[in-house]
């Protein structure tokens, strides 16, 4: 037994002496302006309200935890049908710009977002995309692999006259992008499952359904795949190679990241409970 113990100790010492620290040199990338301007027109509210926040951030190196905010910018929106200008302000100096005068984006109007930052001009255009209302949102009884998942069953009526693309927000930075290629014009329903580490029941969550463009659908699918949905939402860590619809009209080489989009959005509050 003594021989076995001595051999084991020598074996550990051998590998301890061979241990080597390897430094990985990750190249630093010049920060890019990130524009997160995903407007939501909540048409199920009475009166109708809109979330029209423009979030400005700077990209950071891969291992950085802090995402710098940008508060020293000028932000405004132009209604291109009559050239009306809506000015935004960063009241709390946290990089979140809100309109000085509240407004509801109108149907069939092209809006142009302009951001002036460090002597450069960034622009993007968007028109409000419609969304149907929810038919129902209920908690289901099914689970998946662990048996601890929470099921939410969602139903809505898809519009047959157009190609439709949807973005669902299930709270806690959990998103799902869908296209109607296989259910065009039907009464569609599907199940979404919260993993046991994603939600703690009982709780109340707000489920959102937004109409989005085909381009935003493609962008968002890639964004979710590359950056995930944790840590403050996917726009917190936009991949440096993923370009949105904002452009730098002053210096094309210094392109921005992020997107400007306007959605009609339906919401549904649901109480989730633990089921045996």
C-alpha positions as CSV (number, residue, x, y, z in Angstrom):
1,X,0.0,0.0,0.0
2,X,2.9,2.4,0.7
3,X,4.3,1.9,-2.8
4,X,0.9,2.8,-4.3
5,X,0.7,6.0,-2.2
6,X,4.2,7.1,-3.1
7,X,3.5,6.5,-6.8
8,X,0.3,8.6,-6.6
9,X,2.1,11.5,-5.0
10,X,4.9,11.4,-7.6
11,X,2.3,11.3,-10.4
12,X,0.6,14.5,-9.0
13,X,3.9,16.3,-8.6
14,X,4.9,15.4,-12.2
15,X,1.8,17.0,-13.6
16,X,2.0,20.0,-11.2
17,X,5.5,20.8,-12.4
18,X,4.4,20.5,-16.1
19,X,1.6,23.0,-15.6
20,X,2.0,26.1,-17.8
21,X,0.1,29.3,-18.0
22,X,-0.8,30.2,-21.6
23,X,-1.7,33.8,-22.3
24,X,-4.1,34.3,-25.2
25,X,-3.5,37.6,-27.0
26,X,-7.0,38.8,-28.1
27,X,-6.7,41.8,-30.5
28,X,-8.4,45.0,-29.4
29,X,-11.0,46.4,-31.8
30,X,-11.8,50.0,-32.1
31,X,-15.3,50.6,-30.5
32,X,-18.3,50.9,-32.8
33,X,-21.4,52.8,-32.2
34,X,-24.3,50.5,-31.4
35,X,-27.8,51.8,-32.2
36,X,-30.7,49.8,-30.6
37,X,-33.8,51.6,-31.8
38,X,-36.6,48.9,-31.8
39,X,-39.8,50.9,-31.4
40,X,-43.0,49.1,-30.3
41,X,-46.5,50.5,-30.9
42,X,-48.7,48.8,-28.2
43,X,-52.0,48.8,-30.1
44,X,-53.7,46.6,-27.5
45,X,-53.4,49.4,-24.9
46,X,-56.2,52.0,-24.4
47,X,-55.1,54.6,-25.2
48,X,-52.4,53.3,-27.6
49,X,-48.9,53.9,-26.4
50,X,-45.4,53.4,-27.9
51,X,-42.0,52.5,-26.6
52,X,-39.7,54.8,-28.6
53,X,-36.3,54.6,-26.9
54,X,-33.1,54.9,-28.8
55,X,-30.3,53.1,-26.9
56,X,-26.8,54.2,-27.8
57,X,-23.8,52.0,-26.7
58,X,-20.2,51.4,-27.8
59,X,-19.0,47.9,-28.7
60,X,-16.4,46.4,-26.3
61,X,-13.7,43.8,-26.6
62,X,-14.8,40.2,-26.3
63,X,-14.0,39.6,-22.7
64,X,-15.2,43.0,-21.4
65,X,-18.2,42.8,-19.1
66,X,-19.1,46.5,-19.3
67,X,-20.8,48.0,-22.3
68,X,-20.1,51.7,-22.4
69,X,-23.2,54.0,-22.9
70,X,-23.2,57.0,-25.2
71,X,-24.9,60.1,-23.8
72,X,-23.1,62.9,-25.7
73,X,-25.0,62.5,-29.0
74,X,-27.7,64.3,-30.8
75,X,-30.7,62.2,-31.8
76,X,-33.8,63.1,-33.8
77,X,-36.4,61.5,-36.0
78,X,-37.8,62.9,-39.3
79,X,-41.2,62.1,-40.7
80,X,-40.3,62.0,-44.4
81,X,-43.9,62.6,-45.5
82,X,-43.9,66.2,-44.2
83,X,-40.3,66.6,-42.8
84,X,-41.6,67.0,-39.2
85,X,-38.7,66.6,-36.7
86,X,-39.0,64.8,-33.4
87,X,-36.1,65.6,-31.0
88,X,-34.8,63.1,-28.5
89,X,-33.0,63.6,-25.2
90,X,-31.0,61.5,-22.8
91,X,-32.6,62.7,-19.5
92,X,-30.7,60.4,-17.2
93,X,-27.3,60.4,-19.1
94,X,-27.5,56.6,-19.4
95,X,-27.5,56.4,-23.2
96,X,-31.2,55.9,-23.4
97,X,-32.7,58.7,-25.6
98,X,-36.5,59.4,-25.4
99,X,-38.6,61.8,-27.5
100,X,-39.1,65.2,-25.9
101,X,-42.7,65.1,-27.0
102,X,-44.4,61.7,-26.9
103,X,-45.6,60.4,-30.3
104,X,-47.2,57.3,-31.9
105,X,-45.6,56.2,-35.2
106,X,-48.3,56.4,-37.9
107,X,-49.2,53.8,-40.6
108,X,-47.5,53.9,-44.0
109,X,-45.0,56.6,-43.0
110,X,-41.3,56.4,-43.5
111,X,-39.3,57.6,-40.6
112,X,-35.6,58.5,-40.7
113,X,-33.5,58.2,-37.5
114,X,-30.5,60.5,-37.3
115,X,-27.7,60.2,-34.7
116,X,-24.9,62.8,-34.6
117,X,-21.9,61.5,-32.7
118,X,-18.3,62.7,-32.6
119,X,-18.7,64.8,-35.8
120,X,-20.2,61.9,-37.8
121,X,-23.8,61.3,-38.9
122,X,-25.6,58.0,-38.7
123,X,-28.9,57.4,-40.4
124,X,-31.5,54.6,-40.8
125,X,-35.1,54.4,-42.1
126,X,-38.1,52.4,-41.0
127,X,-41.9,52.0,-41.5
128,X,-44.2,50.5,-39.0
129,X,-44.9,46.8,-39.5
130,X,-48.3,45.5,-38.5
131,X,-49.0,42.6,-36.2
132,X,-52.2,40.6,-35.5
133,X,-53.4,40.3,-31.9
134,X,-53.0,37.2,-29.8
135,X,-55.9,34.7,-30.0
136,X,-54.8,33.2,-26.7
137,X,-51.8,32.7,-24.4
138,X,-52.2,30.0,-21.8
139,X,-50.0,27.8,-19.6
140,X,-49.8,24.2,-20.8
141,X,-49.1,21.0,-19.0
142,X,-46.4,19.5,-21.2
143,X,-42.6,19.4,-20.4
144,X,-39.5,18.4,-22.4
145,X,-36.4,16.6,-21.2
146,X,-36.0,17.4,-17.5
147,X,-39.7,17.4,-16.7
148,X,-39.3,20.8,-15.0
149,X,-39.9,23.1,-17.9
150,X,-42.9,25.5,-18.0
151,X,-45.0,25.4,-21.2
152,X,-46.7,28.5,-22.6
153,X,-49.1,27.9,-25.5
154,X,-49.5,30.8,-28.0
155,X,-52.2,31.2,-30.7
156,X,-52.8,33.9,-33.3
157,X,-54.4,34.3,-36.8
158,X,-51.8,34.9,-39.5
159,X,-52.7,37.3,-42.3
160,X,-52.9,35.4,-45.6
161,X,-52.4,38.5,-47.9
162,X,-48.8,39.1,-47.1
163,X,-45.6,37.4,-46.0
164,X,-45.3,37.8,-42.3
165,X,-42.4,37.7,-39.9
166,X,-42.8,37.9,-36.1
167,X,-40.6,38.5,-33.0
168,X,-41.8,37.0,-29.7
169,X,-40.5,38.3,-26.4
170,X,-41.2,35.9,-23.5
171,X,-39.5,38.1,-20.8
172,X,-36.1,37.5,-19.2
173,X,-34.4,38.2,-22.5
174,X,-36.0,35.1,-24.1
175,X,-36.8,35.7,-27.8
176,X,-38.1,33.7,-30.7
177,X,-38.3,34.9,-34.4
178,X,-40.8,33.2,-36.7
179,X,-41.8,33.4,-40.3
180,X,-45.2,32.3,-41.7
181,X,-43.8,30.2,-44.6
182,X,-45.4,27.0,-43.4
183,X,-48.6,28.4,-41.8
184,X,-49.5,31.4,-44.0
185,X,-53.1,32.5,-43.4
186,X,-53.9,29.9,-40.8
187,X,-54.9,29.9,-37.1
188,X,-51.4,29.1,-35.8
189,X,-50.4,27.9,-32.4
190,X,-47.1,26.7,-30.9
191,X,-45.6,26.0,-27.5
192,X,-42.7,27.8,-25.9
193,X,-40.9,26.2,-23.0
194,X,-39.1,28.0,-20.1
195,X,-36.1,26.0,-18.8
196,X,-36.1,25.6,-15.0
197,X,-33.1,28.0,-14.7
198,X,-34.8,30.7,-16.8
199,X,-37.8,31.4,-14.7
200,X,-39.0,30.9,-11.1
201,X,-42.7,30.2,-10.5
202,X,-45.1,31.4,-9.4
203,X,-44.6,34.6,-11.4
204,X,-46.3,36.9,-13.9
205,X,-44.7,37.4,-17.3
206,X,-45.6,39.6,-20.3
207,X,-45.5,37.9,-23.6
208,X,-45.1,40.2,-26.7
209,X,-45.7,39.6,-30.4
210,X,-44.3,42.1,-32.8
211,X,-44.6,42.3,-36.6
212,X,-41.1,42.7,-38.2
213,X,-39.6,43.0,-41.7
214,X,-38.0,40.1,-43.5
215,X,-34.6,41.9,-43.2
216,X,-35.0,42.4,-39.5
217,X,-36.1,38.7,-39.1
218,X,-32.9,37.6,-40.8
219,X,-30.8,40.1,-38.8
220,X,-32.4,39.0,-35.5
221,X,-32.0,35.3,-36.1
222,X,-28.3,35.7,-36.8
223,X,-28.0,38.0,-33.8
224,X,-29.6,35.5,-31.4
225,X,-27.4,32.7,-32.8
226,X,-24.2,34.6,-32.4
227,X,-24.7,36.5,-29.2
228,X,-27.4,34.6,-27.3
229,X,-30.2,36.2,-25.3
230,X,-28.6,36.8,-21.9
231,X,-26.8,39.7,-20.3
232,X,-29.3,42.5,-21.0
233,X,-30.6,41.3,-24.4
234,X,-28.9,40.5,-27.7
235,X,-28.0,44.1,-28.5
236,X,-25.7,44.2,-25.5
237,X,-23.1,42.2,-27.4
238,X,-23.7,42.8,-31.1
239,X,-21.1,40.8,-33.2
240,X,-18.8,43.2,-34.9
241,X,-19.4,41.6,-38.4
242,X,-23.2,41.9,-38.2
243,X,-24.5,45.0,-39.9
244,X,-28.0,46.4,-39.5
245,X,-29.8,49.1,-41.4
246,X,-28.0,52.1,-39.9
247,X,-25.3,53.7,-42.0
248,X,-22.6,56.2,-41.4
249,X,-23.1,58.9,-44.0
250,X,-19.9,60.8,-43.0
251,X,-17.4,58.0,-42.9
252,X,-18.6,54.7,-44.5
253,X,-15.6,52.8,-43.1
254,X,-16.7,53.6,-39.6
255,X,-19.9,51.7,-39.9
256,X,-22.3,51.4,-36.9
257,X,-23.9,48.3,-35.4
258,X,-27.5,47.8,-34.4
259,X,-30.9,48.4,-36.1
260,X,-33.8,50.9,-36.4
261,X,-37.2,49.2,-36.6
262,X,-40.8,50.0,-35.8
263,X,-43.3,47.3,-34.9
264,X,-46.9,47.0,-34.0
265,X,-46.8,44.9,-30.8
266,X,-49.5,43.0,-29.0
267,X,-48.9,42.1,-25.3
268,X,-50.4,39.5,-23.0
269,X,-49.8,39.2,-19.2
270,X,-50.0,35.7,-17.8
271,X,-49.6,34.2,-14.3
272,X,-47.4,31.1,-14.4
273,X,-47.7,28.6,-11.6
274,X,-45.9,25.4,-10.6
275,X,-47.7,22.3,-11.8
276,X,-47.3,18.8,-10.4
